[in-house]
Amino acid sequence: MTFGRLLGCWMLVPATVFLTISYFVCVVNEKLECKGLKKLGTLVSVLLWICALLAVIIGVIIVTNGKTPIVNAIQAMMQETCKACTKSMPMGK
């Protein structure tokens, strides 16, 4: 298993942390009586669920590709730079 694929598997850790925190936010949210704080608690829980979902999606992308999205972007940028450098360099000297 390459490092990228291993990193994708480790993306389950932040997803689990986000879901655990959201569970405790939901538990505390049920005990609140103030409507404003209940809305805030619900919003925080939903945002944590979205973060957990994004972590899982990124982990699946990393496992299937074997590379992180940032590595792909850096490689594409370096290839464009190398193409520009070879065009500007005089040949034959």
C-alpha positions as CSV (number, residue, x, y, z in Angstrom):
1,M,0.0,0.0,0.0
2,T,1.4,3.4,-1.0
3,F,1.5,6.3,1.3
4,G,-1.3,8.1,-0.5
5,R,-3.6,5.1,-0.1
6,L,-2.7,4.7,3.6
7,L,-3.4,8.4,4.1
8,G,-6.9,7.9,2.6
9,C,-7.6,5.2,5.2
10,W,-6.5,7.5,8.0
11,M,-9.1,10.0,6.9
12,L,-11.6,7.9,8.8
13,V,-10.0,9.2,12.0
14,P,-11.1,12.9,11.6
15,A,-14.5,11.7,10.4
16,T,-14.9,9.7,13.6
17,V,-13.8,12.6,15.7
18,F,-16.3,15.0,14.0
19,L,-19.2,12.5,14.4
20,T,-18.3,11.9,18.1
21,I,-18.2,15.7,18.8
22,S,-21.5,16.1,17.0
23,Y,-23.1,13.4,19.1
24,F,-22.2,15.2,22.3
25,V,-23.4,18.5,20.8
26,C,-26.7,16.8,20.0
27,V,-27.0,15.4,23.6
28,V,-26.3,18.7,25.2
29,N,-28.6,20.4,22.6
30,E,-31.5,18.2,23.8
31,K,-31.1,19.4,27.4
32,L,-31.2,23.1,26.5
33,E,-34.3,25.2,27.0
34,C,-33.3,28.3,25.1
35,K,-34.5,28.3,21.5
36,G,-31.6,30.4,20.3
37,L,-29.0,28.0,21.7
38,K,-30.9,25.0,20.3
39,K,-30.7,26.5,16.8
40,L,-27.0,27.1,17.3
41,G,-26.4,23.6,18.5
42,T,-28.3,22.1,15.6
43,L,-26.3,24.3,13.2
44,V,-23.0,23.2,14.8
45,S,-24.1,19.5,14.6
46,V,-25.0,19.8,10.9
47,L,-21.7,21.5,10.1
48,L,-19.8,18.7,11.9
49,W,-21.7,16.1,9.9
50,I,-20.8,17.9,6.7
51,C,-17.1,18.0,7.8
52,A,-17.2,14.3,8.5
53,L,-18.8,13.6,5.1
54,L,-16.1,15.7,3.4
55,A,-13.4,13.8,5.2
56,V,-14.8,10.5,4.1
57,I,-15.2,11.7,0.5
58,I,-11.6,12.9,0.4
59,G,-10.4,9.6,1.9
60,V,-12.2,7.7,-0.8
61,I,-10.7,9.9,-3.5
62,I,-7.2,9.4,-2.0
63,V,-7.7,5.6,-1.8
64,T,-8.9,5.3,-5.4
65,N,-6.3,7.6,-6.9
66,G,-3.4,6.9,-4.6
67,K,-2.5,10.6,-4.5
68,T,-3.8,13.4,-2.5
69,P,-5.6,16.2,-4.5
70,I,-2.9,18.7,-3.6
71,V,-0.2,16.4,-5.0
72,N,-2.1,16.3,-8.3
73,A,-2.4,20.1,-8.4
74,I,1.3,20.5,-7.6
75,Q,2.3,18.0,-10.3
76,A,0.1,19.7,-12.9
77,M,1.6,23.1,-12.0
78,M,5.1,21.8,-12.2
79,Q,4.5,20.3,-15.6
80,E,3.1,23.6,-16.9
81,T,6.2,25.4,-15.6
82,C,8.6,22.9,-17.2
83,K,6.8,23.3,-20.5
84,A,7.2,27.0,-20.3
85,C,10.9,26.7,-19.4
86,T,11.7,24.4,-22.2
87,K,10.0,26.7,-24.7
88,S,12.0,29.7,-23.6
89,M,15.4,27.9,-23.4
90,P,17.5,28.3,-26.6
91,M,18.5,24.9,-28.0
92,G,21.8,24.1,-29.5
93,K,24.1,26.0,-27.1
